[in-house]
Amino acid sequence: MPTRRTFLKGLGGGAFVAGLPAPVAAAAAGRPLKVVATTGMIADAARRIGGNLVEVKALMGPGVDPHSYRQTRTDIVATAKADLVFWNGLYLEAQMEDVLAELARRVPVVALAEAVPAGRRIAHDDYADRFDPHVWMDPGLWRIVADAARDALSAVKPDGADAFAANTNAFLAELDRLDAYSSRVLSTVPEAARVLVTAHDAFNYFGRAYGFEVVGIQGISTESEAGLNRMTELVDLIVERRIATVFVESSVSDRLVRALVEGAAAAGWNVRIGGELYSDAMGAVGTYEGTYVGMIDHNVTVIADGLGGNVPARGMSGRLSAGS
């Protein structure tokens, strides 16, 4: 049965939707939508906005690096049976792009992060017309992703539009509280200490939003290599600027971060690992850190605590902070 290809207004130049055959769309009207999302962050947004009108499957779980992820046979079956597929886009899931483009001939496929206007994206250092995909690190930009998810869900399931709108408004209010809380806690870090050294450049949107200089060992993609010259430069930077704390990431090997620590020690400066941050994947399913809000709340707590800020005993959620 032939399909029609359409573009959903308001989703930005790179986001696209392929229309469903009429019988499939009609069937979806009487049951929860089957939504497949690539990353945990995208899946969380779909669940928050879809509520009980969606069944969401995330392809990538905790600790999985989306830059190098390749779809499995199970993934292909799941996406083929989906009513709607969400992905981040902006070249995050680089190894899956051809598969997703082919899938879009049969199933609606939306790159939610590409709803963020080009003027608010951070340009890629190495490639023209390509952007940093880690937009989830700024709750203000994640609002745009939430709106895009609402619009896509409503287009596929119009009878759920009112519920999707109400769920989105509730989620946006929570994102506003998260943003305000993050700004307040991170502002307590001494200005001279606002240098965030991590395994790769996943935190540039975070740095721009909250006034931190971000230094990644690897580039925007974990597929990039950090050579000896780069490691030497970073050791010198840590020693010269007396950076006391660096951070590892849950979805990236800690090998290079630990090499930095050892290199600084050999140069006579002790730098510690301040904790593990969630960068390209969230925490374990069913935990607070396994939600988008929990992920960012955790990162804010660990970063502020590690860099000398005043961390409240309880975070935004009322849960005990990681530093307690």
N, C-alpha and C positions, 0 to 999 in steps of 0.2 A: 504494500500500500504506500503510495507516495506521501511524503511529508512536505509541509511548507516551512520555509525559513523566514523568521522575522527578527527584528531587533526591538528590544524593550526600551522604551524611552527613559532617559534619566540614569541609565547605567554606565555612561561613559563610553569612550570610543572603542575600548577593547572588549567590553563585556558583550556577550551575545546569548540569544536564546533561539533554539530551534523548535518550531511549533510541533505539538503532538498530533498524531492522527486523531480525528474526531472521536472514534470509539474509545480510544485510550483515555482521552480527556474526559469523556462522559463517565467512564468507569471510576476515575479518580474523584469525581464529585461525591460519591457515596461512601467513601472510606478515607482513612488517613493517607496522606500523600507519602509515597516512598521516596525519601530524599537521601541521596548519597553525597557526602562531603569529603574532600580530600584530607584536610587537616583537622585537628581537634578544635582549633579556634573557630574555623568556619562551621564545623558541626555544632559547636556550642551556640553560635548565633542562630543557626537554623532551629535548634531546639527551643531556644528562648522565645523566638518569634513565632514559630509554628505551634508551640504548645501541644495539646492533645490531638491536633489535626494533622500531625506529621509523625512519621517513624523515620528516624535519622540513623544512618550508618556512616561512621568515619572510617576512611581507608587507612589512615595513619594514626597509630596509637602513641602512647607516651614514649619518649626517647627516640622517636623516628625522625630522621633528617629528611625533610621534603625536597631539598636540593638534589639529592641523589636517589630518591625513591623511584623504583620502577614498579609498575602495576603487576599484580599477580593474576593468575587465572581466575581466582575467586573475585578479585576486584572487577575484572571484565564482566563476569556474570552479574555481579551486583549492580554495576552501572547500567548494563543493558536492560535490567528489569526495573530500573528506577523511573519514577515520574518526573524527577528533576534532579540535576547534578549541579552541585556548587563546588567551585574551586577558587583559590585565591587569585591566581593569575600573576601578572607582572613578572613572569618568568620564574616564579618560585618553584613550581612543579615542572621544571624544565624537561625532565625525562618522560613526562606524560602528555606533553602538548599535542603530539601527533595523534595519539589515541583519543584524546578529548575532542579534537577537531573532527575526527571521523565519527565519533559518537554523536556529535551535534547534528548529524544528518537525521537522527532518529529520536533523540531525547533532548529536552531543553537543557542546555548547559550554560551556566552563568559564572563568569569570573568576577566575583564580588568586589575584590580590592581594586579592580579597574574602574569602579564607580568613583573612586577618589580622583578629583580633577587633577590634570597634569600639573597645574600651578602649585598644588599642595604636595606633590610627590617630591622625593629626593632623587636627584639624577644619579645614575650609576657612574662611578669613577672611570670605568674602563670601556664602556660601550655607549655610543651615541644613541639617543632615542630609546634608552632602556632605563628603568627606574628601580630603586631599592624596593623590594616587595614586602618588607616587614612592617606594614602600616599598622598592624595590630598593637604595636608598642606604644601607640598614642591613642588613648581612649577617645579623644576628640575626633580622630579620623575613623575610629571604629563605629562611631555614630553613622557615618556615611555608608559603611558596609551594612549596618543593621537596616537602614532605609532601603538599600538595594535588595536585601534578602526579602523584606516585606513586599516590595513591588513584584519580585519574581514569584513568590509564593501566591500572591493575589492573582497574578496573571494566569497561573496554572490552575488555581482553585478559587475562582471568584466568590463562591459561596462562603469562603472563610475570610474574606477581606476585612470584615469588621473585627474579627478576633485577632487577625494578624496585626492590625493597626493598634488595637489596645495593648497587645503584648509588646509591640515595638515601643510604645510610649513608656511602658513600665521599665523596659530594658534601658531606654535612653536616660531615664531618670537615674537609674543605678549607675550608668556610665558617668553621668555628671557628678554623682557623689564620689565615685572612684577617682575621677580626675581632680576634684577639689581636695580629697584626702591625700592623694599622691603629691600634689603641689605643696600642701602644708607640711607633710613629713619630709619631703626632699629638700625643702627650703632651709631645714635645720642643719644640713650638711655644710660645713665651712666652705666658703667659695674656693679656697686654694685646694681643697680636697675633691672637688667635683670633676674628677677624671675617672672614667669608667673603662677599665681594661678587661676585655673578655676574649673568648676564643675566636669569634668572628664578628663581622660588622652587622650584627642583628639589631643594635640598639640606637641607631642614628635618629629614628623618629622619637624615641624616648629622650635622647639627649637634646634634641631641638625643642621638645615640649617642656622640659623641666630644667634646662640650662646646664647640661653636663657635656663636657668634652668626652667623646667616645673614641676609644682606640681598640680596634680588633686585630688580632694576630693574623687571621685570614680575612679575605675580602668579604663582600656581601654574600657570595656563595661559598659554601664549605668545600666546593670542588676546586677552589683556587688553592694554590700551594704557598706556604710561607717558607721562603728560602733562608739561608744562613744570614744574608745581609739584613733581611727584615727582622730576624730574631735579634741580631746584634744591635740594630737601631732601637728596638723596643727595650732591651736590657739597659742600654744607655739612657733612654728616656726615663725609665723607672728610677734609675740611680740618681740621675741629675735632678729630677723633680721630686725625689724622695717620696715616691708613691708607695704607700704602706700596704695597700690591699689590691688584689686582683681577683677575678671571679671565673669559675668554670661554668659550663652550660650543660643542661641535662641531655641534649641531643647531639653534642659534639664531644669527641674524645678530649680528655683533660691533659693529654700528653704534652701539647705545646705550652699550655699554661704552666704546668709543672716545670717545664724546661726553662721558662722565664724566671720562675722562682729560684731555680738552681743557678741560672746565669747571674742573677742579681746577687745571690749569696757569694758567688765566686768573686764578684766585684766589691764585696764588703758591705752590701746593703741587704737587710732582711725584709722581705715582703711576704705577706701571708695570703693564703687563699681565704677570701671572706665568705664563701658559701657558693651554693649552686643556684644558678638562675635558669628560669624557663625561657628559652628563646624561640625555637622553631617548633616546639611541641609543649603541650601542657603536662600537668601532673597525672597521676594515676586516675583512672576512671572511678567515679564514686567518691573522690576526695574533693575538698574545697579547692585545692590547687589544680584539680582536673576540670575546673571551669575557667572561663576567660577572666572573670572578675577576680577569682582566687589566684590565678596565675600572676596577674599584674600586681595585686595586693602583696603577694609573696615577694615578687621582685623588688618592689618599693621598700619593703621591710628589710630585706637582706642587703640591698644596696645602701640604704640610709644607715643601717647598723654598722656595716662594714667600713663605711667612709666617715664615721664619726658623728653622725646625726643623732637626734633625739628621737628614739623609736618608742611609741607608746606601748604599754604592756599588752594592749589588745588592738588589733588592727581594725580596719574599716568594718569588718564583718562582726566584730565583737569576739572573735576567736583569739586565743593566745597567739602572739606573734612568734615568728621563728626565732627571734632573739631572746625570748623569755625563758 
